Amino acid sequence: MIKPIALTCGEPSSIAPEITVKAWKTLKNELNFVLFSSFEYMKKRFPEIPMQKVFNCSEALDVMVNALPIIDIPFTEEPEVGKVNHKLAIDTIKSIKMATECCMIGEAAALCTNPINKFALRSGANFKHTGHTDFLKYLTNSKQAVMMIASDKLKVIPVTIHVSLIEAITTLTDLLIKDTIKLSHQSLIELFNIKKPRIFVSGLNPHAGENGLFGDEEKKLILPAIDLLRKSGLNINGPFPADTMFHDDIRKNYDLAICMYHDQALIPIKTISFDEAVNITLGLPIVRTSPDHGTANEIAGKNKASPKSLINAIRLAKKLSENNSLYANR
């Protein structure tokens, strides 16, 4: 049975509703997704778009071509476009929970999440998680959750994610590096059908420490992890200086770049593929993707938001759900 992609509402006041509508226009004859959001709000904001309230994921299959299918989550208050309302945090979280549950019980093929405002969630609902990746790890009771950002030109993974740079450095361990690399290697095989993945790993410090001159984390943490995994048969190299890992010629030599912290990984891919890259969570029992951009409230309601990343995320969610051996047997 064909199953739809479960799509969350994201930050209600942001560009999320706009890119969702644009994605529906593009994808309605190609695949199926169902939006978890306020039917009343979406209908009021986009009166020209046909929409239909559905009560379960399977109903979306008969609706998608003619109307945007929505599982209704009435909002606490009506969002003001462009203005974050912390009172809507509980509704945003409910959308994530409901969409995730539909995937966990097998009613939806995969999860795609619209961008959220983490500060709004924390302020309005005491949200204790660092973002989608951490929250979905909790919701699915997973041991690991690793963030991959992927495009046709580059795939990257940061070992540490949404924490301060100081915290990233202090929480970096050889075990965390090894676990991230092992899951990444497995996921490249299972999700992307890369039979013999080639992985490059960055250093933490400038010039990868330059033999301890600028720091010794490479010698103490990163290189031992690489050596151990190489002995187990992985095609893995590094640590390399992060500032030389992403030019055209070197990218031909690897399938995935693993970096030590958020900006090391995300600056290059957002430079190369800003409107096209997709966020993927590895390690969950479900497929989860997301556009690789934020809420962009400053352009909400101005019809300027590009839906490319969301469209790519929905398409990739469908593709990965068909390849994911962990999920295929659900």
C-alpha positions as CSV (number, residue, x, y, z in Angstrom):
1,M,0.0,0.0,0.0
2,I,1.2,3.5,-0.9
3,K,1.6,5.6,2.2
4,P,1.8,9.4,2.3
5,I,4.6,11.5,3.9
6,A,3.6,13.1,7.2
7,L,4.4,16.8,7.1
8,T,4.5,19.0,10.2
9,C,3.3,22.5,10.4
10,G,6.6,24.1,11.6
11,E,6.5,27.6,13.0
12,P,3.0,28.8,12.2
13,S,3.9,32.5,11.7
14,S,6.9,31.7,9.4
15,I,7.4,30.8,5.8
16,A,6.4,27.2,6.6
17,P,2.8,27.5,5.5
18,E,3.8,29.3,2.3
19,I,6.4,26.7,1.2
20,T,4.0,23.9,2.1
21,V,1.4,25.3,-0.3
22,K,4.1,25.8,-3.0
23,A,5.3,22.3,-2.4
24,W,1.7,20.9,-2.8
25,K,1.4,22.7,-6.2
26,T,4.6,21.1,-7.4
27,L,4.1,17.6,-6.0
28,K,0.4,17.0,-6.1
29,N,0.6,14.8,-9.2
30,E,3.8,13.1,-8.2
31,L,3.5,11.9,-4.6
32,N,1.3,12.1,-1.5
33,F,1.8,14.0,1.7
34,V,-0.5,15.0,4.5
35,L,-0.1,18.2,6.6
36,F,-0.6,18.3,10.3
37,S,-1.8,21.8,11.0
38,S,-4.7,24.1,11.6
39,F,-7.2,23.6,8.7
40,E,-9.0,26.9,9.6
41,Y,-5.7,28.9,9.6
42,M,-4.4,27.4,6.4
43,K,-7.7,28.0,4.6
44,K,-7.9,31.6,5.8
45,R,-4.3,32.4,4.9
46,F,-4.5,30.7,1.4
47,P,-8.2,31.0,0.3
48,E,-7.3,30.4,-3.3
49,I,-5.8,26.9,-2.5
50,P,-8.1,23.9,-2.4
51,M,-7.8,22.1,0.9
52,Q,-9.6,19.2,2.5
53,K,-9.7,18.0,6.1
54,V,-8.8,14.4,6.5
55,F,-9.0,12.2,9.7
56,N,-6.2,9.8,9.0
57,C,-3.2,9.5,6.7
58,S,-4.7,7.0,4.3
59,E,-7.4,9.5,3.3
60,A,-4.8,11.8,1.9
61,L,-4.2,9.4,-1.0
62,D,-7.5,10.2,-2.6
63,V,-7.3,13.9,-1.8
64,M,-3.8,15.0,-2.8
65,V,-4.3,15.6,-6.6
66,N,-7.3,17.9,-6.0
67,A,-6.6,19.5,-2.6
68,L,-4.1,19.9,0.1
69,P,-4.9,17.2,2.7
70,I,-4.8,18.4,6.3
71,I,-5.1,16.6,9.6
72,D,-6.6,19.3,11.7
73,I,-4.7,20.7,14.7
74,P,-6.7,23.8,15.8
75,F,-4.3,26.5,16.9
76,T,-4.5,28.1,20.4
77,E,-4.5,31.5,18.8
78,E,-4.5,32.7,15.2
79,P,-0.9,33.3,14.1
80,E,0.2,36.7,12.9
81,V,2.3,36.3,9.8
82,G,5.9,37.1,10.5
83,K,5.4,37.6,14.3
84,V,6.4,34.7,16.5
85,N,3.8,33.8,19.1
86,H,5.1,31.7,22.0
87,K,1.5,30.6,22.8
88,L,1.6,28.5,19.6
89,A,4.5,26.4,20.8
90,I,2.3,23.7,22.2
91,D,0.5,23.4,18.8
92,T,3.8,23.1,16.9
93,I,5.0,20.4,19.3
94,K,1.7,18.6,18.9
95,S,2.1,18.5,15.2
96,I,5.5,16.9,15.5
97,K,4.2,14.3,18.0
98,M,1.2,13.4,15.9
99,A,3.1,13.2,12.6
100,T,5.9,11.1,14.3
101,E,3.3,8.7,15.8
102,C,1.7,8.1,12.4
103,C,5.1,7.1,11.1
104,M,5.9,4.9,14.1
105,I,2.7,2.9,13.7
106,G,3.2,2.6,10.0
107,E,0.4,4.8,8.7
108,A,2.8,7.2,7.0
109,A,5.8,6.3,4.9
110,A,8.1,8.9,6.4
111,L,8.3,12.2,8.4
112,C,9.2,15.6,6.9
113,T,9.4,18.5,9.3
114,N,8.9,22.2,8.5
115,P,11.3,24.6,10.3
116,I,10.7,25.5,13.9
117,N,11.7,28.4,16.2
118,K,13.5,26.7,19.0
119,F,13.4,29.8,21.2
120,A,9.7,30.1,20.8
121,L,9.2,26.4,21.8
122,R,11.4,26.8,24.8
123,S,9.6,30.0,25.9
124,G,6.1,28.9,25.2
125,A,6.2,25.2,26.2
126,N,9.4,24.7,28.2
127,F,10.8,22.7,25.3
128,K,14.0,21.1,26.7
129,H,15.4,19.7,23.5
130,T,18.0,21.3,21.3
131,G,16.0,20.8,18.1
132,H,14.1,18.3,15.9
133,T,17.0,15.8,16.0
134,D,17.1,15.6,19.7
135,F,13.3,15.6,20.1
136,L,12.8,12.9,17.6
137,K,15.4,10.8,19.3
138,Y,13.3,11.1,22.5
139,L,10.0,10.5,20.8
140,T,11.2,7.3,19.1
141,N,13.2,6.1,22.1
142,S,16.3,5.9,19.9
143,K,19.8,5.3,21.1
144,Q,21.4,7.6,18.5
145,A,20.2,10.5,16.3
146,V,22.7,12.0,13.9
147,M,22.1,15.0,11.6
148,M,23.1,14.7,8.0
149,I,22.8,17.5,5.6
150,A,22.8,16.3,2.0
151,S,22.6,17.6,-1.6
152,D,23.6,16.2,-4.9
153,K,27.0,18.0,-4.5
154,L,27.9,17.2,-0.9
155,K,26.9,15.3,2.2
156,V,28.1,16.4,5.6
157,I,27.6,15.4,9.3
158,P,28.5,17.4,12.3
159,V,29.5,15.2,15.3
160,T,28.1,17.9,17.7
161,I,25.1,19.9,16.7
162,H,23.1,22.7,18.4
163,V,25.4,23.5,21.3
164,S,27.8,26.4,22.0
165,L,31.3,26.0,20.5
166,I,32.7,25.7,24.0
167,E,30.2,22.9,24.8
168,A,30.9,21.2,21.5
169,I,34.6,21.0,22.3
170,T,34.1,19.8,25.9
171,T,31.6,17.1,24.9
172,L,33.7,15.7,22.0
173,T,34.9,12.2,22.8
174,D,36.5,9.4,20.8
175,L,33.4,7.3,21.5
176,L,31.1,9.9,20.2
177,I,33.2,10.3,17.1
178,K,33.4,6.5,16.5
179,D,29.6,6.0,17.1
180,T,28.8,8.9,14.7
181,I,31.1,7.5,12.0
182,K,29.8,3.9,12.3
183,L,26.1,5.0,12.1
184,S,27.0,7.3,9.1
185,H,28.8,4.4,7.3
186,Q,25.8,2.1,7.8
187,S,23.3,4.7,6.7
188,L,25.2,5.5,3.5
189,I,24.9,1.8,2.6
190,E,21.2,1.3,3.7
191,L,19.7,4.6,2.7
192,F,21.8,5.8,-0.2
193,N,22.8,2.4,-1.7
194,I,26.5,3.4,-1.5
195,K,28.0,0.0,-1.3
196,K,31.6,1.0,-0.3
197,P,31.3,4.5,1.4
198,R,34.3,6.8,1.4
199,I,34.4,9.0,4.4
200,F,36.7,12.0,5.1
201,V,36.9,13.4,8.7
202,S,37.9,16.9,9.6
203,G,40.1,18.0,12.5
204,L,38.8,20.2,15.3
205,N,41.5,22.8,15.3
206,P,43.0,25.1,12.6
207,H,45.3,23.0,10.3
208,A,44.0,19.9,12.1
209,G,46.2,20.9,15.0
210,E,49.4,21.0,13.0
211,N,51.1,18.2,15.0
212,G,49.9,19.6,18.3
213,L,50.9,23.2,17.7
214,F,47.3,24.4,17.7
215,G,45.7,21.7,19.9
216,D,46.0,18.0,20.5
217,E,42.4,16.7,20.1
218,E,43.4,15.3,16.7
219,K,46.0,13.1,18.3
220,K,44.1,12.2,21.4
221,L,40.5,11.8,20.0
222,I,40.1,11.9,16.3
223,L,43.0,10.0,14.9
224,P,42.6,7.0,17.3
225,A,38.9,6.7,16.3
226,I,39.8,6.8,12.6
227,D,42.6,4.3,13.0
228,L,40.3,1.8,14.9
229,L,37.5,2.0,12.3
230,R,39.9,1.8,9.4
231,K,41.2,-1.5,10.9
232,S,37.6,-2.8,11.0
233,G,37.4,-2.3,7.2
234,L,36.0,1.2,6.8
235,N,37.3,3.4,4.0
236,I,37.9,6.5,6.1
237,N,40.6,9.1,6.1
238,G,41.7,12.1,8.1
239,P,41.8,14.2,10.2
240,F,42.0,16.9,7.5
241,P,42.1,20.7,8.0
242,A,38.4,21.7,7.6
243,D,39.3,24.7,5.4
244,T,40.7,22.5,2.7
245,M,38.1,19.7,2.7
246,F,35.4,21.3,0.5
247,H,36.9,22.5,-2.8
248,D,35.8,20.9,-6.0
249,D,38.7,18.6,-6.5
250,I,38.8,17.1,-3.0
251,R,35.0,16.5,-2.9
252,K,35.4,14.0,-5.7
253,N,37.3,11.7,-3.3
254,Y,34.6,11.1,-0.6
255,D,30.9,10.4,-0.3
256,L,30.6,12.0,3.1
257,A,32.4,14.6,5.2
258,I,32.2,14.3,9.0
259,C,33.1,17.4,10.9
260,M,33.5,18.1,14.6
261,Y,31.0,20.9,15.1
262,H,28.0,22.6,13.5
263,D,29.5,25.4,11.5
264,Q,32.4,23.3,10.2
265,A,29.8,21.2,8.3
266,L,27.0,23.6,7.6
267,I,28.9,26.6,6.3
268,P,30.3,24.7,3.2
269,I,27.1,22.9,2.3
270,K,24.9,26.0,2.7
271,T,27.4,27.9,0.5
272,I,27.3,25.2,-2.1
273,S,23.6,24.1,-1.9
274,F,21.7,26.7,0.1
275,D,18.3,26.2,-1.5
276,E,18.6,22.6,-2.3
277,A,20.1,20.8,0.7
278,V,18.0,18.5,2.9
279,N,18.4,17.7,6.6
280,I,18.2,13.9,7.4
281,T,18.1,12.3,10.8
282,L,20.1,9.0,10.9
283,G,19.5,6.4,13.6
284,L,15.8,6.6,14.0
285,P,13.3,3.7,13.3
286,I,11.6,6.1,10.8
287,V,12.8,8.2,7.9
288,R,12.9,11.9,8.8
289,T,13.9,14.8,6.5
290,S,13.6,18.5,6.7
291,P,14.4,21.6,4.6
292,D,17.9,22.9,5.5
293,H,16.9,26.4,6.4
294,G,15.2,28.3,9.2
295,T,11.8,29.9,9.7
296,A,12.7,33.2,7.9
297,N,9.9,35.1,9.6
298,E,11.3,38.3,8.0
299,I,10.0,37.3,4.6
300,A,6.9,35.5,5.7
301,G,3.8,36.6,3.8
302,K,5.7,38.3,1.1
303,N,5.7,35.4,-1.4
304,K,9.5,35.4,-1.5
305,A,10.2,32.0,0.1
306,S,11.7,29.3,-2.1
307,P,10.1,25.9,-1.6
308,K,13.1,24.1,-3.2
309,S,14.5,22.6,-0.1
310,L,11.1,21.5,1.2
311,I,10.3,19.9,-2.1
312,N,13.6,18.1,-2.1
313,A,13.1,17.0,1.5
314,I,9.7,15.5,0.7
315,R,11.0,13.8,-2.4
316,L,14.0,12.4,-0.5
317,A,11.7,11.3,2.4
318,K,9.8,9.2,-0.1
319,K,12.9,7.8,-1.8
320,L,14.6,6.9,1.5
321,S,11.5,5.3,2.9
322,E,11.6,2.9,0.0
323,N,15.3,2.1,0.6
324,N,15.5,2.0,4.3
325,S,15.7,-1.6,5.4
326,L,15.0,-0.7,9.1
327,Y,11.7,0.9,8.1
328,A,10.6,-1.3,5.2
329,N,9.6,-4.1,7.5
330,R,7.4,-1.9,9.8
